[in-house]
Amino acid sequence: MKKQFKISEGYIAKIISVAYGDGSLFDKIEVYLKACSNPLIKNILNDYKAAAKSVKYVRKEYASTGLLKNVQSELNIRENLLVSLLAGLYKALIMKPVYSVAAVIIIISVSTFILLRQPEHQPAYSKEQVALAEKQVKYSFALVEKILARTQNKITKDVISNDVIQPIKKSTVVVYNLFNGG
């Protein structure tokens, strides 16, 4: 006995969208894999593919641009370049995941390239700014020199004479007295 396979209406709709080329990548993979294992699905897919091919042929053969313009004018539809461009981008990027991944990769690559290739900004100083900076540096060094001179005088006069020499004199007097018996 052969097994009877029932195909749901939703799955038939998925087969139709794959046959007409409108299905997502995952739907196409799923339908083609099941078509390999199930001859009923394969027949349905082949029938709808043939129908899609004939519809495309009829559309190319009988739909002239003049006829389309007449229909558009009858329906008061204007050709808007921006709307058609956005619709094309929507269809390419949202309906086809491969295109959207490629677009993201391209955008990231270009952004990275632009960020990494930014030229270094060399500061440009005028002669007046350089002269002012030299004057300020000389003034700073002169000020530091005065402070160091004062500090040196204070260390040699106050600190060394009072805090170093006096205790050394006292300790030598004590050592001298100890050795001389006094």
C-alpha positions as CSV (number, residue, x, y, z in Angstrom):
1,M,0.0,0.0,0.0
2,K,1.2,3.5,-0.9
3,K,1.1,6.3,1.7
4,Q,-1.1,9.2,0.9
5,F,0.4,12.5,1.5
6,K,-1.8,15.5,2.3
7,I,-0.4,18.9,1.4
8,S,-1.9,21.8,3.3
9,E,-3.2,25.0,1.6
10,G,-0.4,27.0,3.3
11,Y,2.3,24.7,1.9
12,I,0.8,24.9,-1.6
13,A,1.0,28.6,-1.3
14,K,4.6,28.3,-0.3
15,I,5.2,26.0,-3.4
16,I,3.5,28.6,-5.6
17,S,5.6,31.5,-4.3
18,V,8.8,29.4,-4.8
19,A,7.7,28.5,-8.3
20,Y,7.1,32.1,-9.2
21,G,10.5,33.1,-7.6
22,D,9.0,35.1,-4.8
23,G,9.8,32.8,-1.9
24,S,12.5,33.4,0.6
25,L,15.7,31.5,0.5
26,F,14.7,29.2,3.3
27,D,11.3,28.4,1.6
28,K,13.1,27.6,-1.6
29,I,15.5,25.2,0.1
30,E,12.6,23.5,2.0
31,V,10.4,23.1,-1.0
32,Y,13.2,21.8,-3.2
33,L,14.3,19.3,-0.6
34,K,10.8,18.0,-0.1
35,A,10.3,17.9,-3.9
36,C,13.3,15.5,-4.1
37,S,11.7,13.1,-1.6
38,N,8.0,13.5,-2.5
39,P,7.0,13.1,-6.2
40,L,3.6,14.8,-5.5
41,I,5.3,18.0,-4.4
42,K,7.7,17.7,-7.3
43,N,4.8,17.5,-9.8
44,I,3.0,20.5,-8.2
45,L,6.2,22.5,-8.2
46,N,6.9,21.7,-11.9
47,D,3.4,22.5,-12.9
48,Y,3.5,25.9,-11.2
49,K,7.0,26.6,-12.6
50,A,5.6,26.0,-16.1
51,A,2.7,28.3,-15.4
52,A,5.1,31.0,-14.1
53,K,7.2,30.7,-17.2
54,S,4.2,31.0,-19.5
55,V,2.9,34.0,-17.6
56,K,6.3,35.8,-17.9
57,Y,6.3,35.0,-21.6
58,V,2.8,36.4,-22.1
59,R,3.6,39.5,-20.0
60,K,6.7,40.2,-22.2
61,E,4.9,39.5,-25.4
62,Y,1.6,41.3,-25.0
63,A,2.4,44.1,-22.5
64,S,3.9,46.9,-24.5
65,T,4.9,50.2,-22.8
66,G,2.2,52.1,-24.6
67,L,-0.4,49.8,-23.2
68,L,1.0,50.1,-19.7
69,K,1.0,53.9,-20.0
70,N,-2.6,53.9,-21.2
71,V,-3.6,51.8,-18.3
72,Q,-1.7,54.0,-15.9
73,S,-3.3,57.2,-17.3
74,E,-6.7,55.5,-17.0
75,L,-6.1,54.8,-13.4
76,N,-4.5,58.2,-12.8
77,I,-1.2,56.6,-11.6
78,R,1.8,58.8,-12.0
79,E,5.3,57.4,-12.5
80,N,7.2,58.6,-9.5
81,L,10.9,57.9,-9.7
82,L,11.4,58.1,-6.0
83,V,8.5,55.7,-5.2
84,S,9.6,53.2,-7.8
85,L,13.2,53.4,-6.6
86,L,12.2,52.8,-3.0
87,A,9.9,50.0,-4.0
88,G,12.7,48.4,-5.9
89,L,15.1,48.7,-3.0
90,Y,12.5,47.3,-0.6
91,K,11.9,44.3,-2.9
92,A,15.6,43.7,-3.4
93,L,16.7,44.2,0.2
94,I,13.7,42.9,2.2
95,M,12.4,40.1,0.0
96,K,15.9,38.7,-1.0
97,P,18.0,38.2,2.1
98,V,21.2,37.6,0.1
99,Y,21.0,41.1,-1.3
100,S,20.4,42.6,2.1
101,V,23.4,40.8,3.6
102,A,25.5,41.9,0.7
103,A,24.4,45.5,1.1
104,V,25.2,45.4,4.8
105,I,28.6,44.0,4.1
106,I,29.3,46.7,1.5
107,I,28.1,49.5,3.8
108,I,30.3,48.2,6.7
109,S,33.3,47.8,4.4
110,V,33.0,51.3,3.0
111,S,32.5,52.8,6.4
112,T,35.5,51.0,7.8
113,F,37.6,52.1,4.9
114,I,36.6,55.7,5.2
115,L,37.2,55.7,9.0
116,L,40.6,54.1,8.7
117,R,41.8,56.3,5.8
118,Q,41.1,59.7,7.4
119,P,44.1,61.9,7.0
120,E,45.9,63.1,10.0
121,H,45.3,66.7,10.9
122,Q,48.6,68.6,11.0
123,P,48.2,71.7,13.1
124,A,49.1,74.9,11.3
125,Y,50.5,77.6,13.5
126,S,51.2,81.2,12.5
127,K,54.6,82.9,13.1
128,E,52.9,85.1,15.8
129,Q,51.6,82.0,17.7
130,V,55.1,80.4,17.5
131,A,56.8,83.6,18.8
132,L,54.2,84.0,21.6
133,A,54.8,80.3,22.6
134,E,58.6,80.9,22.7
135,K,58.2,84.0,24.8
136,Q,55.9,82.1,27.3
137,V,58.4,79.2,27.5
138,K,61.3,81.6,28.2
139,Y,59.3,83.4,30.9
140,S,58.4,80.0,32.4
141,F,62.0,78.9,32.5
142,A,63.1,82.2,34.0
143,L,60.5,81.8,36.7
144,V,61.5,78.2,37.4
145,E,65.2,79.4,37.6
146,K,64.4,82.1,40.2
147,I,62.4,79.6,42.3
148,L,65.3,77.0,42.1
149,A,67.9,79.7,43.0
150,R,65.8,80.7,46.1
151,T,65.3,77.1,47.1
152,Q,69.1,76.4,46.7
153,N,69.9,79.4,48.9
154,K,67.4,78.4,51.5
155,I,68.7,74.8,51.5
156,T,72.4,75.8,51.8
157,K,71.9,78.6,54.4
158,D,69.0,77.5,56.5
159,V,68.6,73.8,56.2
160,I,72.2,72.6,55.9
161,S,73.6,75.0,58.5
162,N,70.9,74.7,61.1
163,D,69.6,71.2,60.6
164,V,72.7,69.3,59.4
165,I,75.9,71.1,60.5
166,Q,74.7,71.9,64.1
167,P,73.9,68.3,65.0
168,I,77.2,67.1,63.4
169,K,79.1,69.7,65.5
170,K,77.3,68.6,68.7
171,S,77.9,64.9,67.9
172,T,81.6,65.5,67.2
173,V,82.0,67.4,70.5
174,V,80.4,64.5,72.3
175,V,82.6,62.0,70.6
176,Y,85.7,64.2,71.3
177,N,84.8,64.5,74.9
178,L,84.3,60.7,75.2
179,F,87.7,59.9,73.8
180,N,89.5,62.6,75.8
181,G,87.9,61.5,79.1
182,G,85.7,64.4,79.6
